[in-house]
Amino acid sequence: MGIRKEFLYIADVIDDTVKRFDAFTGVEYDPFVTSGSGGLFGPAGVIFDHLGDLLVSNQNVGQPKNGEILKYNGKTGAFIGAVISADQVGAPFAPRGIVLSANNILYVADQQSPSETEEPQQGELRAYSYNGTTANFIGTFNHSGFNGPFFPRGVVIGPDGLLYVSVINPLNLPESRIDGWVLRFDPETMNFIDIFVQNDGTNPHFPEGLVFGPDGNLYVTSFRVNTGDNTQTDSIFIFDGLSGDFLDKIDLDAIGGLRAFAQAILFGPDGKLFVPIRFPESDNGSVRIYDVQTKPFDFDVFIPAGGPLGFPQYLTFGKTNPGTLAYEE
């Protein structure tokens, strides 16, 4: 058997980079996208398009303009250009999760402005037709059938071909951090279908990253209400992939202890769950690997804290499907 070669790419908000690591050893190769390259301020969702170039949702944090989707050379990390520019029609305000369908429709979760210091504006789920160079705005999804606040964060194409979207409620922070849903949309009609994960007490708090595992179940990140919350942990919730019923959860920290939370998650080589961790008390980042087939949900430290990561968010592998986010061995 030849040597397996694969890379893990992680968006790091602390220095506005996309860092690259060996997907089997965790050894850092380089900042694949260097700090601020192409005007990168606040990287979030990262995927490779069907031609092998890297797409990054750029929130332009603190900049006087909308967010963008930027493209970088898939071999060198060099900036190529804006797939969606900040001033084009339909540009997202604060793009987070992104996926690209097999027929080159780019879906962007635009959470708009859920800040505690700004007046929140309703978010949108946006669709664009991508031709490999630019993405033309198609329109926003109709979420009028959902009665709650609509602030989408993560998005993935499910095994049934529907769009699954994590949604939060930022309208009454911090109490509203207990609110969170996973909604389903029809990508063809761009209409709301149903609430897949209800806000019923077994829901993830402030959900963001979501991905279907090799077992067919849906994994969703969840946050404590706040640092002083002594009733919950930062976690990953597991739901039945067909019914949406709650199955289990992976605690990332201990009740009352120091926080360790994850924005996004992804399955990688050998069916392991890769979890970028932020330790807010120290501004350090790490990556853990969980074997979700065994209990208790113990983990191995893949990239240790105190190393190259500061605030790791979204991640991708070279062999991650850009639509389903499944790892294709």
C-alpha positions in Angstrom: 0.0 0.0 0.0 1.3 3.5 -0.9 1.5 6.4 1.5 -1.8 8.0 2.1 -1.7 11.7 1.5 -4.4 14.1 2.5 -4.7 17.5 4.1 -7.0 19.1 6.6 -7.8 22.8 6.1 -9.0 25.0 8.9 -10.2 28.6 8.9 -8.7 30.5 11.8 -10.3 33.7 12.8 -7.6 34.8 15.2 -5.2 35.7 12.3 -7.5 35.5 9.3 -5.8 32.5 7.7 -6.7 29.1 6.4 -4.2 26.7 7.9 -3.2 23.3 6.4 -2.3 20.1 8.3 -1.5 16.5 7.4 -4.8 14.8 7.8 -3.2 11.7 9.4 -0.5 13.2 11.7 -1.7 16.7 12.4 1.6 18.2 11.4 1.2 21.8 10.1 2.4 22.4 6.6 1.8 26.1 6.3 -0.8 28.8 6.5 -2.3 27.7 3.2 -4.1 31.0 2.8 -1.9 33.6 4.4 -3.2 36.3 6.8 -5.6 38.7 5.2 -4.9 37.3 1.6 -7.4 38.8 -0.8 -8.9 40.9 2.0 -9.8 38.0 4.2 -11.3 39.3 7.5 -13.3 36.7 9.4 -13.1 33.4 7.5 -15.9 30.9 8.1 -17.1 28.2 5.7 -14.5 26.5 3.6 -15.1 24.0 0.8 -13.3 22.9 -2.4 -15.2 23.5 -5.7 -15.5 20.8 -8.4 -12.4 22.1 -10.1 -10.3 21.8 -6.9 -10.1 25.4 -5.8 -10.9 26.6 -2.3 -13.9 28.7 -1.6 -14.0 30.7 1.7 -16.9 32.6 3.1 -15.5 35.9 4.3 -17.5 38.0 6.7 -15.5 41.2 6.4 -15.6 41.6 10.2 -15.3 45.2 11.1 -15.2 46.3 7.5 -17.7 48.9 6.0 -19.0 46.4 3.4 -20.9 43.2 3.0 -19.4 39.7 3.2 -18.0 37.8 0.2 -17.1 34.4 -1.1 -13.4 34.3 -2.0 -11.6 31.8 -4.2 -8.0 30.5 -3.7 -5.9 28.2 -5.8 -6.4 24.7 -4.6 -2.7 23.8 -4.9 -0.9 26.9 -3.8 -3.4 28.9 -1.7 -2.9 32.0 -3.8 -5.8 34.4 -4.0 -7.7 34.2 -7.3 -10.6 36.5 -6.8 -14.1 37.1 -5.4 -16.7 34.5 -6.5 -19.3 36.7 -4.8 -18.1 40.3 -4.3 -19.3 42.6 -1.5 -21.0 45.0 -3.9 -22.8 42.7 -6.2 -26.5 42.1 -6.2 -27.5 39.6 -3.5 -24.2 39.8 -1.6 -24.5 38.2 1.8 -24.1 40.4 4.9 -22.4 37.8 7.2 -21.9 34.5 5.3 -21.1 31.5 7.5 -21.7 27.9 6.3 -21.5 27.2 2.5 -22.1 24.2 0.3 -21.9 23.6 -3.4 -24.3 21.2 -5.1 -23.4 18.7 -7.8 -24.9 21.0 -10.4 -22.9 24.0 -9.2 -25.5 25.8 -7.1 -23.8 27.6 -4.2 -25.9 27.8 -1.0 -24.8 30.4 1.6 -26.1 30.7 5.2 -26.2 34.5 5.8 -26.8 35.0 9.5 -27.0 38.8 9.0 -26.5 40.7 12.3 -27.1 38.7 15.5 -24.8 41.0 17.5 -25.5 42.0 21.1 -24.5 45.5 20.2 -26.4 46.0 16.9 -30.0 45.8 16.1 -30.5 42.3 14.7 -31.7 41.9 11.1 -33.3 38.7 9.9 -30.9 36.4 8.1 -31.3 34.7 4.8 -30.5 31.4 3.0 -29.1 32.5 -0.4 -28.6 30.6 -3.6 -26.1 31.4 -6.4 -25.4 29.9 -9.8 -21.6 29.2 -9.9 -19.7 28.9 -13.2 -16.3 28.3 -11.7 -15.3 31.9 -11.7 -18.3 33.9 -10.5 -21.6 33.2 -8.7 -24.7 35.0 -9.9 -27.5 35.6 -7.4 -30.5 33.4 -7.9 -32.5 34.4 -4.8 -33.3 33.8 -1.2 -35.2 30.8 0.2 -38.8 31.3 1.4 -38.7 30.7 5.2 -42.1 32.2 5.9 -43.4 28.8 7.0 -41.1 29.0 10.0 -42.4 31.2 12.7 -39.3 31.6 14.8 -36.4 34.1 14.3 -34.5 33.1 11.2 -30.7 33.5 11.6 -29.0 30.6 9.7 -25.5 29.5 10.5 -24.6 26.1 9.1 -25.9 24.3 6.0 -25.5 20.8 4.5 -27.2 18.7 1.8 -28.7 15.7 3.4 -28.9 12.1 2.1 -32.5 12.9 1.0 -31.3 15.8 -1.2 -32.8 18.4 1.0 -31.0 21.4 2.6 -30.5 21.1 6.3 -29.9 24.5 8.0 -29.0 25.3 11.6 -30.9 28.4 12.9 -30.4 30.5 16.1 -32.4 33.1 17.9 -30.2 36.2 18.8 -33.1 38.5 19.7 -32.8 38.2 23.5 -29.2 37.3 24.4 -28.1 35.6 26.5 -31.3 33.9 27.4 -32.1 33.1 23.8 -29.1 30.9 23.5 -31.4 28.1 24.6 -33.1 28.4 21.3 -32.0 26.4 18.3 -33.5 24.5 15.4 -32.5 22.5 12.3 -34.8 23.3 9.4 -35.2 21.6 6.1 -35.7 23.3 2.7 -36.3 22.0 -0.8 -33.4 23.2 -3.0 -35.4 23.0 -6.1 -38.4 25.1 -5.1 -36.4 27.1 -2.4 -39.3 26.6 0.0 -39.3 25.7 3.7 -40.4 22.1 4.3 -40.3 21.5 8.1 -38.5 21.7 11.4 -36.3 18.6 11.5 -34.9 19.2 15.0 -37.4 20.9 17.3 -36.7 23.4 20.1 -38.1 21.1 22.7 -35.5 20.7 25.4 -33.4 18.2 23.6 -32.3 20.7 21.0 -28.8 22.1 20.6 -28.3 25.5 22.1 -27.2 28.1 19.5 -26.4 25.4 16.8 -24.0 26.0 14.0 -22.0 23.2 12.5 -24.0 20.2 11.2 -22.9 17.1 9.3 -24.3 13.6 8.6 -22.0 10.8 9.8 -21.2 7.5 8.1 -23.9 6.0 10.4 -26.5 8.2 8.8 -27.1 10.3 11.9 -27.0 14.1 12.1 -24.3 15.7 14.3 -24.8 19.3 15.4 -22.7 21.6 17.6 -24.2 23.2 20.7 -23.1 26.0 23.0 -23.7 26.8 26.7 -26.0 29.7 27.4 -23.0 31.6 28.8 -19.7 31.0 30.6 -21.5 30.9 34.0 -24.1 28.3 32.9 -23.9 25.5 35.5 -26.6 23.4 33.9 -25.2 22.6 30.4 -22.0 21.8 28.6 -20.7 22.8 25.2 -21.6 19.7 23.2 -22.3 17.9 20.0 -25.8 16.6 19.7 -26.6 13.5 17.8 -30.0 13.0 16.0 -31.5 10.1 14.1 -30.9 11.0 10.4 -34.4 9.9 9.3 -36.7 11.0 12.1 -34.7 13.9 13.8 -35.2 12.2 17.2 -32.5 12.9 19.8 -30.1 10.0 20.3 -27.2 11.1 22.3 -24.6 13.9 22.9 -20.9 14.4 23.1 -19.9 16.7 26.0 -16.9 18.8 25.0 -16.3 20.2 28.5 -17.7 19.7 32.1 -20.6 21.5 33.8 -19.1 24.4 35.7 -15.6 23.9 34.2 -13.7 25.8 31.7 -15.3 26.0 28.3 -14.2 24.1 25.2 -16.6 24.7 22.3 -16.8 23.9 18.6 -18.3 26.0 15.8 -18.1 23.4 13.1 -17.4 19.7 12.8 -16.6 17.2 10.0 -16.0 13.5 9.5 -12.7 12.6 8.0 -10.5 9.7 7.3 -11.4 6.3 8.8 -14.9 7.6 9.8 -13.5 9.7 12.7 -15.2 13.0 13.7 -12.8 16.0 13.6 -13.7 18.7 16.1 -11.9 22.1 16.1 -12.0 23.3 19.7 -11.8 26.9 21.0 -10.7 27.5 24.6 -12.0 31.1 25.1 -10.3 31.6 28.5 -6.8 31.2 26.8 -7.4 32.2 23.2 -6.0 28.8 22.2 -7.3 26.3 19.7 -7.1 22.6 19.3 -8.5 19.7 17.2 -9.9 16.6 18.7 -10.8 13.3 17.0 -13.7 11.2 18.2 -14.6 7.7 17.4 -18.4 7.9 17.5 -18.8 4.2 17.2 -17.5 3.6 20.7 -18.7 4.8 24.1 -17.9 6.7 26.2 -17.1 9.3 23.6 -13.4 9.6 24.4 -11.1 11.6 22.1 -7.6 11.9 20.9 -5.9 15.3 20.6 -5.0 15.7 17.0 -3.6 19.2 17.1 -2.7 20.3 20.6 -3.6 23.7 22.2 -0.8 26.2 22.4 0.2 25.4 18.8 -0.7 27.1 15.5 -4.5 27.4 16.1 -6.1 30.4 17.8 -9.8 30.4 17.0 -10.5 27.5 14.6 -13.9 27.5 13.0 -14.9 25.7 9.8 -12.8 23.0 8.2 -12.6 20.8 5.1 -10.5 18.0 3.7 -9.3 17.6 0.2 -11.7 14.7 -0.2 -14.7 16.4 1.5 -17.8 16.5 -0.8 -18.6 20.2 -1.1 -22.4 19.6 -0.9 -23.0 16.7 1.5 -19.8 17.4 3.5 -19.2 13.6 3.5 -15.6 12.4 3.4 -15.0 10.4 0.2 -12.3 7.9 1.0 
